[in-house]
Amino acid sequence: MSLRALLFLTVLFWGTTPVFEKLALRGGSPLVILFYRVIFIAVCVGGALVATGQGSHLVRLDGRTLLFTGLSALTGGVLGLTTYFHALQKGQASVVVPLISTYPVVTVLLSFVVLGEPITLTKAVGVGFIVAGVMLLR
């Protein structure tokens, strides 16, 4: 599948997800909904690992890779999704999601500091547009 198709599908999937999450949060607390979401993901990904013959790869990861995977799960999964679900429960999806979508600003800055990636003029302008878009939502 081409990069363009993958990007389009990701936007489509992530664009529909907050609507389903908002509907789910009407029937349960953020932590309960997060719990079931994680279980569903684990079952689906586990099935995909078995179906593609990649199950044996689970024991081949080194400690550093597991550490960064755990940190990603903690920040993006546990902490990020918990605060996001609480925000989504309290606010309008059409406002909460665009505001939370400012996370690329943090990513660009951390990529510069931690990964040594350059901040180009194009990236800086893109971050500026993100900030300007958030200002319009106020």
CYANA upper distance limits for C-alpha pairs under 8 A (distance plus 0.5 A):
  1 MET  CA      5 ALA  CA      6.95
  1 MET  CA      6 LEU  CA      7.24
  2 SER  CA      6 LEU  CA      6.76
  3 LEU  CA      7 LEU  CA      6.61
  4 ARG  CA      8 PHE  CA      6.66
  5 ALA  CA      9 LEU  CA      6.62
  6 LEU  CA     10 THR  CA      6.59
  7 LEU  CA     11 VAL  CA      6.72
  8 PHE  CA     12 LEU  CA      6.66
  9 LEU  CA     13 PHE  CA      6.49
 10 THR  CA     14 TRP  CA      6.40
 11 VAL  CA     15 GLY  CA      6.13
 12 LEU  CA     16 THR  CA      6.83
 13 PHE  CA     17 THR  CA      6.70
 14 TRP  CA     18 PRO  CA      7.77
 15 GLY  CA     19 VAL  CA      8.48
 16 THR  CA     20 PHE  CA      7.30
 17 THR  CA     21 GLU  CA      6.62
 18 PRO  CA     22 LYS  CA      6.41
 18 PRO  CA     93 ALA  CA      7.17
 18 PRO  CA     97 VAL  CA      7.86
 19 VAL  CA     23 LEU  CA      6.79
 19 VAL  CA     93 ALA  CA      7.59
 20 PHE  CA     24 ALA  CA      6.60
 21 GLU  CA     25 LEU  CA      6.54
 21 GLU  CA     85 PHE  CA      8.21
 22 LYS  CA     26 ARG  CA      7.21
 22 LYS  CA     88 LEU  CA      6.89
 22 LYS  CA     89 GLN  CA      7.06
 22 LYS  CA     93 ALA  CA      7.53
 23 LEU  CA     27 GLY  CA      8.04
 24 ALA  CA     28 GLY  CA      7.18
 24 ALA  CA     33 ILE  CA      7.47
 25 LEU  CA     29 SER  CA      6.69
 25 LEU  CA     30 PRO  CA      6.94
 25 LEU  CA     33 ILE  CA      7.28
 25 LEU  CA     85 PHE  CA      8.15
 25 LEU  CA     89 GLN  CA      6.70
 26 ARG  CA     89 GLN  CA      8.20
 28 GLY  CA     32 VAL  CA      6.69
 28 GLY  CA     33 ILE  CA      6.60
 29 SER  CA     33 ILE  CA      6.68
 30 PRO  CA     34 LEU  CA      6.48
 30 PRO  CA     82 THR  CA      6.87
 30 PRO  CA     85 PHE  CA      5.84
 30 PRO  CA     86 HIS  CA      6.47
 30 PRO  CA     89 GLN  CA      8.19
 31 LEU  CA     35 PHE  CA      6.53
 31 LEU  CA     82 THR  CA      7.07
 32 VAL  CA     36 TYR  CA      6.90
 33 ILE  CA     37 ARG  CA      6.58
 34 LEU  CA     38 VAL  CA      6.63
 34 LEU  CA     81 LEU  CA      7.77
 34 LEU  CA     82 THR  CA      7.55
 34 LEU  CA     85 PHE  CA      8.45
 35 PHE  CA     39 ILE  CA      6.80
 36 TYR  CA     40 PHE  CA      6.58
 37 ARG  CA     41 ILE  CA      6.66
 38 VAL  CA     42 ALA  CA      6.57
 39 ILE  CA     43 VAL  CA      6.74
 40 PHE  CA     44 CYS  CA      6.71
 41 ILE  CA     45 VAL  CA      6.44
 42 ALA  CA     46 GLY  CA      6.24
 43 VAL  CA     47 GLY  CA      6.56
 44 CYS  CA     48 ALA  CA      6.74
 45 VAL  CA     49 LEU  CA      6.64
 46 GLY  CA     50 VAL  CA      6.83
 46 GLY  CA     55 GLY  CA      8.33
 47 GLY  CA     51 ALA  CA      6.48
 48 ALA  CA     52 THR  CA      6.49
 49 LEU  CA     53 GLY  CA      6.49
 49 LEU  CA     54 GLN  CA      5.36
 49 LEU  CA     55 GLY  CA      5.52
 50 VAL  CA     54 GLN  CA      6.69
 50 VAL  CA     55 GLY  CA      5.89
 54 GLN  CA     58 LEU  CA      8.19
 56 SER  CA     60 ARG  CA      7.89
 57 HIS  CA     61 LEU  CA      7.67
 61 LEU  CA     65 THR  CA      6.73
 61 LEU  CA     66 LEU  CA      7.04
 62 ASP  CA     66 LEU  CA      6.84
 63 GLY  CA     67 LEU  CA      6.53
 64 ARG  CA     68 PHE  CA      6.84
 65 THR  CA     69 THR  CA      6.56
 66 LEU  CA     70 GLY  CA      6.48
 67 LEU  CA     71 LEU  CA      6.70
 68 PHE  CA     72 SER  CA      6.53
 69 THR  CA     73 ALA  CA      6.66
 70 GLY  CA     74 LEU  CA      6.59
 71 LEU  CA     75 THR  CA      6.58
 72 SER  CA     76 GLY  CA      6.01
 72 SER  CA     77 GLY  CA      7.61
 73 ALA  CA     77 GLY  CA      5.16
 73 ALA  CA     78 VAL  CA      6.87
 74 LEU  CA     78 VAL  CA      5.41
 74 LEU  CA     79 LEU  CA      6.42
 74 LEU  CA     80 GLY  CA      8.34
 75 THR  CA     79 LEU  CA      5.65
 75 THR  CA     80 GLY  CA      6.08
 76 GLY  CA     80 GLY  CA      5.28
 76 GLY  CA     81 LEU  CA      6.99
 77 GLY  CA     81 LEU  CA      5.79
 77 GLY  CA     82 THR  CA      8.18
 78 VAL  CA     82 THR  CA      6.40
 79 LEU  CA     83 THR  CA      6.71
 80 GLY  CA     84 TYR  CA      6.46
 81 LEU  CA     85 PHE  CA      6.37
 82 THR  CA     86 HIS  CA      6.80
 83 THR  CA     87 ALA  CA      6.65
 84 TYR  CA     88 LEU  CA      6.47
 84 TYR  CA    100 ILE  CA      8.22
 85 PHE  CA     89 GLN  CA      6.47
 86 HIS  CA     90 LYS  CA      6.81
 87 ALA  CA     91 GLY  CA      6.38
 87 ALA  CA     96 VAL  CA      7.21
 88 LEU  CA     92 GLN  CA      7.03
 88 LEU  CA     93 ALA  CA      6.43
 88 LEU  CA     96 VAL  CA      6.60
 88 LEU  CA     97 VAL  CA      8.30
 91 GLY  CA     95 VAL  CA      7.70
 91 GLY  CA     96 VAL  CA      6.70
 92 GLN  CA     96 VAL  CA      6.44
 93 ALA  CA     97 VAL  CA      6.19
 94 SER  CA     98 PRO  CA      7.44
 95 VAL  CA     99 LEU  CA      6.84
 95 VAL  CA    137 LEU  CA      7.64
 96 VAL  CA    100 ILE  CA      6.61
 97 VAL  CA    101 SER  CA      6.51
 98 PRO  CA    102 THR  CA      7.60
 98 PRO  CA    134 VAL  CA      7.79
 99 LEU  CA    134 VAL  CA      6.58
 99 LEU  CA    137 LEU  CA      8.46
102 THR  CA    106 VAL  CA      8.26
102 THR  CA    130 ILE  CA      6.75
102 THR  CA    131 VAL  CA      7.76
102 THR  CA    134 VAL  CA      8.15
103 TYR  CA    107 THR  CA      6.89
104 PRO  CA    108 VAL  CA      6.46
104 PRO  CA    127 VAL  CA      7.89
105 VAL  CA    109 LEU  CA      6.91
105 VAL  CA    127 VAL  CA      6.28
105 VAL  CA    130 ILE  CA      8.19
106 VAL  CA    110 LEU  CA      6.55
107 THR  CA    111 SER  CA      6.30
108 VAL  CA    112 PHE  CA      6.78
108 VAL  CA    119 ILE  CA      7.79
108 VAL  CA    123 LYS  CA      8.28
109 LEU  CA    113 VAL  CA      6.85
110 LEU  CA    114 VAL  CA      6.05
110 LEU  CA    115 LEU  CA      7.80
111 SER  CA    115 LEU  CA      5.36
111 SER  CA    116 GLY  CA      6.76
111 SER  CA    117 GLU  CA      6.06
112 PHE  CA    116 GLY  CA      5.20
112 PHE  CA    117 GLU  CA      5.14
112 PHE  CA    118 PRO  CA      6.34
112 PHE  CA    119 ILE  CA      7.10
113 VAL  CA    117 GLU  CA      8.21
119 ILE  CA    123 LYS  CA      6.45
119 ILE  CA    124 ALA  CA      6.98
120 THR  CA    124 ALA  CA      6.69
121 LEU  CA    125 VAL  CA      6.59
122 THR  CA    126 GLY  CA      6.63
123 LYS  CA    127 VAL  CA      6.65
124 ALA  CA    128 GLY  CA      6.64
125 VAL  CA    129 PHE  CA      6.77
126 GLY  CA    130 ILE  CA      6.91
127 VAL  CA    131 VAL  CA      6.82
128 GLY  CA    132 ALA  CA      6.59
129 PHE  CA    133 GLY  CA      6.50
130 ILE  CA    134 VAL  CA      6.89
131 VAL  CA    135 MET  CA      6.83
132 ALA  CA    136 LEU  CA      7.00
133 GLY  CA    137 LEU  CA      7.32
134 VAL  CA    138 ARG  CA      7.48
